[in-house]
Structure formats: C-alpha cells, structure tokens
Amino acid sequence: SCALYTLIAHSFNNQIRFNKKGEFNMPFGERTFNHALRKRFIEFVNKLQTLDIKFYNKDFREFDIESFETNSFVYIDTPYLGTTATFNENGGWTEKDERDVHEFLDRLNRKGIKFALSNVFESKGQSNDILKDWAKQYNVHYLDISYSNCNHQRKSKAPDVEVLVTNY
C-alpha cells in the first residue's frame, strides 16, 4: 500500500522493521519522499498492473507448490543463518528454517519451477556451511556489491560473500 511505501521511503536506510508487538519501529531517515520517489513509485505500480505477478506475505512452508504453473518463478530472500539484523531480530532464523527452505526449493526444482535464492555464504566471519553444501547442486552467482552508502556500524571487517543461487 502507499502508506507502507511512504513509511519505508522515510525510514532509516529505507528499511522496514517491527517490534515484538508488531508495531513499525524504524526511526526517521535522512531521505524524504520527494518528487523523484513519487514518480518511480507510480511507474512501478503502473508496470505491476500490466504483469501477471502475485506477491505473498506468508511463510514459504504454507505454499501449495502443486498450484504453481511450470512458467512460475519464485524469488526468496531469507534471513541469513547465524546473523542478526533488523529483518530477523525477533526470533531469528534457525538451522531448521535453513534446511526447510532448501527442501522447499528442491521441491520447486523437481516440479520444473525456476527459483532464485539470495543469501550469504559468509557473513561477519561466519560461514554458512549448510547453504554451501546444498548450493553445490545449483548455479551459484557471486555478487560483488558495495554498501558504501550505508551508514550502519559493523564490528567485523570480514567481507560478506553474497550469492544468488538459481536452478536455471
């Protein structure tokens, strides 16, 4: 909705975060909802309305993949195992969750549905060996992304190894 987009546009680093009560709790950021953001938002909404795209806000385990058509595409950006950030601080992401999402993607693959998974092999000096082992059967694209415009503080200077894992 426009209200959520406006909150994100005004939030610190354009992030979204909720507390344990489910209340939005990001501080105001340096960016503002200006004419350029408004124009891009309108263009985005207009483009979405011309495409057959469905967005869902639910746990991946709740999807009935049998209802997916073979021309479907599933993109998943899970929390990163072993890390804590604004997007997974309430409850975290466990090894069980990690293995469950891999099994979900394996099921999509067996059905012939294309997928892409964003994640990290290494973050803040920690290695996600579960992901590394599972990803060997798929295509791993190493992402070289700079976050120099972010002003969050990191204690570890070890670089993240970000990846996009695909079955195509």
N, C-alpha and C positions, 0 to 999 in steps of 0.2 A: 504494500500500500504506500501511498505518498507520505503518510505520517512516518512510517518506519524508515523510508528512504531519507526523509528530511532529518530524522534523528541521527542516522548513520553519517550523513553529509556533514553534520555539525559536531560529531563526536571526535574525540582524540584519535588521531590516526585513522579516522573513518572506520573504527571498529564497533562491534556490537557485543554487548556483554550484559548478562542478567545475574542478579544475586540469587541466593537460595529461595527467596520468596517469589522469584520470577519477575522481579521489577528491573527495568532497564537502569543500569547504573554506571554508564560511561560519563566521564567529565567532558565539558565543552572543549572542543579542539581549536586549533589555530585557523582552520579552514572555515569558510562560510558557504551557505547555499546561495550561489550567485547566478548571474545570467547564463554563464557557460555551463554550469552544472544543470541548471534547469533545462537548457537546450538539449544536452546529452541525454538527460532523463527522458524527455519527451520523444527523442529519436529512438531510444532503447525500447520504450513502451510501444511505440508505433511499429517497430520491427517485430517485436514479440507477437503482436496481434496478427501478423501475416504468416506466422510459422505454426506448425503443429507441435508445440512444446508444452510439456506439463512439468510444473515444479511441485515438489512434495516436501513437506516438513514432517517427517516421521522417521523412526528407526528403520534402518535398512532391513532388519530382520522381519519387519511387518509386511514387506512387499511380496506379492504373489508373482514370481517371475514367469509363471506359466501364462500370465495375461500379457506379457511383453511380446511385441512382434519382433521378428528377426531383424528388421531395419531400425530397431531401437538402439539408442546409445545411452550408456549410464556413466556419469561422472561422479566420482566420490572423492571428497577431501576430508578425511577423518582427522581427529586429533592425533597428535604424534605420540606414539608409545614412549613412556619414560620422560615426557616433558610436561611442564605445567605452564599454561598460558591462559590468556583471557577466555579463549574458546573452550577450554576443558578443565578449568579450575574447580568446578563444582562436581565432584565425583570422579574426575579423571577418566582415563582410557586404559583398560586393563589388557593383559595378555590374552584373556578370553575374548574380549572385544576384537582385538587384532586378528586372532585366528578365525573368529566368526565372519569378519568382513572378507577375509581371504577365501573362505569357503563359499560365501555369497558370490564373489567374483568368479570363482571356479565354476559354480553352477551357471552363471551367465555365459561363461565361455563355452561350456558344454552345450548350451542351447543355441550357440552361434550369435550371441548378442555382444556387440562391441562395448568395451569399457575402457576407462582411464582412471587411474588412482594417483592422486597427488600425495606425496609423503616425503619423509627424510630417511635415508639410510643411517645418517649420523647427525646428532644434534647436541651441542653443548658438551662434546666429548663422550657422549654415549652412543653406542651402536645398537641399531635395531636388527639383530640377527634373525629374528623371526621373519621380518619383512624381506631381508636379503635372501634368505633361503627360499622363501615362497616365490619371489620375483624371478628366480632363475629360469622358470618355465615360460616367461613372457618377455616382452620387449621393454627394456629399461632405458629411458631417456634421461640423461643427466642434465639438470638445469643449472645454468650459470646466471644467477640473479643477484643483483646488488640491492641492498636495502639501505643505501647510504642516506636516503631521505627520511628514514625512520629515526626517531629520537628516543627510543626505549633503551634502557640500560641492560647490558649483558655482562655477567661476571666472567663467563668463559669466552676466550678469544678463539677457540677452536672453530673452524668454519663448518657450517652445516653442509651436508651433502644431500641436496634436494633432488628428487626424482619424480618422473611421471612414468608409471607402469601401465602399459597398454597390451591388449591382446590382438592388435592389428598392426 
